[in-house]
Amino acid sequence: MLIETTFKQGSFYTELYHIILENHILKRIDSAISLSFVNELLADRYCKNFGRPAKEPEMMLKIQLLISIYYPMNN
């Protein structure tokens, strides 16, 4: 069951976003790459009426991107 987040409540982290410099690598990636298509692409893979609530695929992809940037595999 995929739950879409439509309301983004302001929080402590919203204030931190404005403190981070505009040329920070994560802000540049966020402005250059739009991953909004991922939710639409994978919408039919999630049951709307049954199962545990799932996180949005777009957010999960962003988390994987963060992991690959900050914790690269050592071969």
Distance bins in CASP14 RR format, pairs under 12 A and 6 or more apart:
PFRMAT RR
TARGET T0000
AUTHOR 0000-0000-0000
RMODE 2
METHOD distances of the structure
MODEL  1
1 43 0 0 0 0 0 1 0 0 0 0 0
1 45 0 0 0 0 0 1 0 0 0 0 0
1 46 1 0 0 1 0 0 0 0 0 0 0
1 47 1 0 1 0 0 0 0 0 0 0 0
1 48 1 0 0 1 0 0 0 0 0 0 0
1 49 1 0 0 1 0 0 0 0 0 0 0
1 50 1 0 0 1 0 0 0 0 0 0 0
1 51 1 0 1 0 0 0 0 0 0 0 0
1 52 1 0 0 1 0 0 0 0 0 0 0
1 53 1 0 1 0 0 0 0 0 0 0 0
1 54 1 0 0 1 0 0 0 0 0 0 0
1 55 0 0 0 0 0 1 0 0 0 0 0
2 38 0 0 0 0 0 1 0 0 0 0 0
2 39 0 0 0 0 1 0 0 0 0 0 0
2 40 0 0 0 0 0 1 0 0 0 0 0
2 42 0 0 0 0 1 0 0 0 0 0 0
2 43 1 0 0 1 0 0 0 0 0 0 0
2 44 0 0 0 0 0 1 0 0 0 0 0
2 45 0 0 0 0 1 0 0 0 0 0 0
2 46 1 1 0 0 0 0 0 0 0 0 0
2 47 0 0 0 0 1 0 0 0 0 0 0
2 48 1 0 0 1 0 0 0 0 0 0 0
2 49 0 0 0 0 0 1 0 0 0 0 0
2 50 0 0 0 0 0 1 0 0 0 0 0
2 51 0 0 0 0 1 0 0 0 0 0 0
2 52 0 0 0 0 0 1 0 0 0 0 0
2 53 1 0 0 1 0 0 0 0 0 0 0
2 54 1 0 1 0 0 0 0 0 0 0 0
2 55 0 0 0 0 1 0 0 0 0 0 0
2 56 1 0 0 1 0 0 0 0 0 0 0
2 57 1 0 0 1 0 0 0 0 0 0 0
2 58 0 0 0 0 0 1 0 0 0 0 0
2 59 0 0 0 0 0 1 0 0 0 0 0
2 60 0 0 0 0 0 1 0 0 0 0 0
3 39 0 0 0 0 0 1 0 0 0 0 0
3 46 0 0 0 0 1 0 0 0 0 0 0
3 47 0 0 0 0 0 1 0 0 0 0 0
3 48 0 0 0 0 1 0 0 0 0 0 0
3 49 0 0 0 0 0 1 0 0 0 0 0
3 51 0 0 0 0 0 1 0 0 0 0 0
3 52 0 0 0 0 1 0 0 0 0 0 0
3 53 1 0 1 0 0 0 0 0 0 0 0
3 54 1 0 0 1 0 0 0 0 0 0 0
3 55 0 0 0 0 1 0 0 0 0 0 0
3 56 1 0 0 1 0 0 0 0 0 0 0
3 57 0 0 0 0 0 1 0 0 0 0 0
3 59 0 0 0 0 0 1 0 0 0 0 0
4 36 0 0 0 0 0 1 0 0 0 0 0
4 39 1 0 0 1 0 0 0 0 0 0 0
4 40 0 0 0 0 0 1 0 0 0 0 0
4 43 0 0 0 0 1 0 0 0 0 0 0
4 46 0 0 0 0 0 1 0 0 0 0 0
4 48 0 0 0 0 0 1 0 0 0 0 0
4 53 0 0 0 0 0 1 0 0 0 0 0
4 54 0 0 0 0 0 1 0 0 0 0 0
4 55 0 0 0 0 0 1 0 0 0 0 0
4 56 1 0 0 1 0 0 0 0 0 0 0
4 57 0 0 0 0 0 1 0 0 0 0 0
4 58 0 0 0 0 0 1 0 0 0 0 0
4 59 0 0 0 0 0 1 0 0 0 0 0
5 39 0 0 0 0 0 1 0 0 0 0 0
5 53 0 0 0 0 0 1 0 0 0 0 0
5 54 0 0 0 0 0 1 0 0 0 0 0
5 55 0 0 0 0 1 0 0 0 0 0 0
5 56 1 0 0 1 0 0 0 0 0 0 0
5 58 0 0 0 0 1 0 0 0 0 0 0
5 59 0 0 0 0 1 0 0 0 0 0 0
6 39 0 0 0 0 0 1 0 0 0 0 0
6 56 0 0 0 0 0 1 0 0 0 0 0
8 14 0 0 0 0 1 0 0 0 0 0 0
8 17 0 0 0 0 0 1 0 0 0 0 0
8 59 0 0 0 0 0 1 0 0 0 0 0
10 16 0 0 0 0 0 1 0 0 0 0 0
10 17 0 0 0 0 1 0 0 0 0 0 0
10 18 0 0 0 0 0 1 0 0 0 0 0
11 17 0 0 0 0 1 0 0 0 0 0 0
12 18 0 0 0 0 0 1 0 0 0 0 0
12 19 0 0 0 0 0 1 0 0 0 0 0
13 19 0 0 0 0 0 1 0 0 0 0 0
13 20 0 0 0 0 0 1 0 0 0 0 0
14 20 0 0 0 0 0 1 0 0 0 0 0
16 24 0 0 0 0 0 1 0 0 0 0 0
16 26 0 0 0 0 0 1 0 0 0 0 0
16 27 0 0 0 0 0 1 0 0 0 0 0
17 24 0 0 0 0 0 1 0 0 0 0 0
17 26 0 0 0 0 0 1 0 0 0 0 0
17 27 0 0 0 0 1 0 0 0 0 0 0
17 30 0 0 0 0 1 0 0 0 0 0 0
18 24 0 0 0 0 0 1 0 0 0 0 0
18 27 0 0 0 0 0 1 0 0 0 0 0
19 27 0 0 0 0 0 1 0 0 0 0 0
20 26 1 0 0 1 0 0 0 0 0 0 0
20 27 1 0 0 1 0 0 0 0 0 0 0
20 28 0 0 0 0 0 1 0 0 0 0 0
20 30 0 0 0 0 0 1 0 0 0 0 0
21 27 1 0 0 1 0 0 0 0 0 0 0
21 28 0 0 0 0 0 1 0 0 0 0 0
22 28 0 0 0 0 1 0 0 0 0 0 0
22 30 0 0 0 0 0 1 0 0 0 0 0
22 31 0 0 0 0 1 0 0 0 0 0 0
23 29 0 0 0 0 0 1 0 0 0 0 0
23 31 0 0 0 0 0 1 0 0 0 0 0
24 30 0 0 0 0 1 0 0 0 0 0 0
24 31 0 0 0 0 0 1 0 0 0 0 0
24 69 0 0 0 0 0 1 0 0 0 0 0
25 31 0 0 0 0 0 1 0 0 0 0 0
25 32 0 0 0 0 0 1 0 0 0 0 0
25 33 0 0 0 0 0 1 0 0 0 0 0
25 65 0 0 0 0 0 1 0 0 0 0 0
25 66 0 0 0 0 0 1 0 0 0 0 0
25 69 1 0 0 1 0 0 0 0 0 0 0
25 70 0 0 0 0 0 1 0 0 0 0 0
26 32 0 0 0 0 0 1 0 0 0 0 0
26 33 0 0 0 0 0 1 0 0 0 0 0
26 62 0 0 0 0 1 0 0 0 0 0 0
26 65 0 0 0 0 1 0 0 0 0 0 0
26 66 1 0 0 1 0 0 0 0 0 0 0
26 69 1 0 0 1 0 0 0 0 0 0 0
26 70 0 0 0 0 1 0 0 0 0 0 0
27 33 0 0 0 0 0 1 0 0 0 0 0
28 69 0 0 0 0 0 1 0 0 0 0 0
29 35 0 0 0 0 1 0 0 0 0 0 0
29 61 0 0 0 0 0 1 0 0 0 0 0
29 62 0 0 0 0 1 0 0 0 0 0 0
29 65 1 0 0 1 0 0 0 0 0 0 0
29 66 0 0 0 0 1 0 0 0 0 0 0
29 68 0 0 0 0 0 1 0 0 0 0 0
29 69 0 0 0 0 1 0 0 0 0 0 0
30 36 0 0 0 0 0 1 0 0 0 0 0
30 58 0 0 0 0 0 1 0 0 0 0 0
30 62 0 0 0 0 1 0 0 0 0 0 0
30 65 0 0 0 0 0 1 0 0 0 0 0
30 66 0 0 0 0 0 1 0 0 0 0 0
33 58 0 0 0 0 0 1 0 0 0 0 0
33 61 0 0 0 0 0 1 0 0 0 0 0
33 62 0 0 0 0 1 0 0 0 0 0 0
33 65 0 0 0 0 1 0 0 0 0 0 0
34 40 0 0 0 0 0 1 0 0 0 0 0
34 58 0 0 0 0 1 0 0 0 0 0 0
34 61 0 0 0 0 0 1 0 0 0 0 0
34 62 0 0 0 0 0 1 0 0 0 0 0
35 41 0 0 0 0 0 1 0 0 0 0 0
35 42 0 0 0 0 0 1 0 0 0 0 0
35 56 0 0 0 0 1 0 0 0 0 0 0
35 57 0 0 0 0 1 0 0 0 0 0 0
35 58 1 0 1 0 0 0 0 0 0 0 0
35 59 0 0 0 0 1 0 0 0 0 0 0
35 60 0 0 0 0 0 1 0 0 0 0 0
35 61 1 0 1 0 0 0 0 0 0 0 0
35 62 1 0 0 1 0 0 0 0 0 0 0
35 63 0 0 0 0 0 1 0 0 0 0 0
35 64 0 0 0 0 0 1 0 0 0 0 0
35 65 0 0 0 0 1 0 0 0 0 0 0
36 42 0 0 0 0 0 1 0 0 0 0 0
36 43 0 0 0 0 0 1 0 0 0 0 0
36 56 0 0 0 0 1 0 0 0 0 0 0
36 57 0 0 0 0 0 1 0 0 0 0 0
36 58 1 0 0 1 0 0 0 0 0 0 0
36 59 0 0 0 0 0 1 0 0 0 0 0
36 61 0 0 0 0 0 1 0 0 0 0 0
36 62 0 0 0 0 0 1 0 0 0 0 0
37 43 0 0 0 0 0 1 0 0 0 0 0
37 57 0 0 0 0 1 0 0 0 0 0 0
37 58 0 0 0 0 1 0 0 0 0 0 0
37 61 0 0 0 0 0 1 0 0 0 0 0
38 45 0 0 0 0 0 1 0 0 0 0 0
38 55 0 0 0 0 0 1 0 0 0 0 0
38 56 0 0 0 0 1 0 0 0 0 0 0
38 57 1 0 1 0 0 0 0 0 0 0 0
38 58 1 0 1 0 0 0 0 0 0 0 0
38 59 0 0 0 0 1 0 0 0 0 0 0
38 60 0 0 0 0 1 0 0 0 0 0 0
38 61 1 0 1 0 0 0 0 0 0 0 0
38 62 0 0 0 0 1 0 0 0 0 0 0
38 64 0 0 0 0 0 1 0 0 0 0 0
38 65 0 0 0 0 0 1 0 0 0 0 0
39 45 0 0 0 0 0 1 0 0 0 0 0
39 46 0 0 0 0 1 0 0 0 0 0 0
39 54 0 0 0 0 0 1 0 0 0 0 0
39 55 0 0 0 0 0 1 0 0 0 0 0
39 56 1 0 1 0 0 0 0 0 0 0 0
39 57 1 0 1 0 0 0 0 0 0 0 0
39 58 1 0 1 0 0 0 0 0 0 0 0
39 59 0 0 0 0 1 0 0 0 0 0 0
39 60 0 0 0 0 0 1 0 0 0 0 0
39 61 0 0 0 0 1 0 0 0 0 0 0
39 62 0 0 0 0 0 1 0 0 0 0 0
40 46 0 0 0 0 0 1 0 0 0 0 0
40 56 0 0 0 0 0 1 0 0 0 0 0
40 57 0 0 0 0 1 0 0 0 0 0 0
40 58 0 0 0 0 1 0 0 0 0 0 0
41 56 0 0 0 0 0 1 0 0 0 0 0
41 57 1 0 0 1 0 0 0 0 0 0 0
41 58 0 0 0 0 1 0 0 0 0 0 0
41 61 0 0 0 0 0 1 0 0 0 0 0
42 54 0 0 0 0 1 0 0 0 0 0 0
42 55 0 0 0 0 0 1 0 0 0 0 0
42 56 0 0 0 0 1 0 0 0 0 0 0
42 57 1 0 1 0 0 0 0 0 0 0 0
42 58 0 0 0 0 1 0 0 0 0 0 0
42 59 0 0 0 0 0 1 0 0 0 0 0
42 60 0 0 0 0 1 0 0 0 0 0 0
42 61 0 0 0 0 1 0 0 0 0 0 0
43 54 0 0 0 0 0 1 0 0 0 0 0
43 56 0 0 0 0 0 1 0 0 0 0 0
43 57 0 0 0 0 1 0 0 0 0 0 0
43 58 0 0 0 0 0 1 0 0 0 0 0
44 57 0 0 0 0 0 1 0 0 0 0 0
45 54 0 0 0 0 1 0 0 0 0 0 0
45 57 0 0 0 0 1 0 0 0 0 0 0
46 52 0 0 0 0 0 1 0 0 0 0 0
46 53 0 0 0 0 1 0 0 0 0 0 0
46 54 1 0 1 0 0 0 0 0 0 0 0
46 55 0 0 0 0 0 1 0 0 0 0 0
46 56 0 0 0 0 1 0 0 0 0 0 0
46 57 0 0 0 0 1 0 0 0 0 0 0
46 60 0 0 0 0 0 1 0 0 0 0 0
47 53 0 0 0 0 0 1 0 0 0 0 0
47 54 0 0 0 0 1 0 0 0 0 0 0
48 54 0 0 0 0 0 1 0 0 0 0 0
54 60 0 0 0 0 1 0 0 0 0 0 0
55 61 0 0 0 0 0 1 0 0 0 0 0
55 62 0 0 0 0 0 1 0 0 0 0 0
55 63 0 0 0 0 1 0 0 0 0 0 0
55 64 0 0 0 0 0 1 0 0 0 0 0
56 62 0 0 0 0 1 0 0 0 0 0 0
56 63 0 0 0 0 0 1 0 0 0 0 0
57 63 0 0 0 0 0 1 0 0 0 0 0
57 64 0 0 0 0 0 1 0 0 0 0 0
58 64 0 0 0 0 0 1 0 0 0 0 0
58 65 0 0 0 0 0 1 0 0 0 0 0
59 65 0 0 0 0 0 1 0 0 0 0 0
59 66 0 0 0 0 0 1 0 0 0 0 0
60 66 0 0 0 0 0 1 0 0 0 0 0
60 67 0 0 0 0 0 1 0 0 0 0 0
61 67 0 0 0 0 0 1 0 0 0 0 0
61 68 0 0 0 0 0 1 0 0 0 0 0
62 68 0 0 0 0 0 1 0 0 0 0 0
62 69 0 0 0 0 0 1 0 0 0 0 0
63 69 0 0 0 0 0 1 0 0 0 0 0
63 70 0 0 0 0 0 1 0 0 0 0 0
63 71 0 0 0 0 0 1 0 0 0 0 0
64 70 0 0 0 0 0 1 0 0 0 0 0
64 71 0 0 0 0 0 1 0 0 0 0 0
65 71 0 0 0 0 0 1 0 0 0 0 0
65 72 0 0 0 0 0 1 0 0 0 0 0
66 72 0 0 0 0 0 1 0 0 0 0 0
67 73 0 0 0 0 1 0 0 0 0 0 0
END
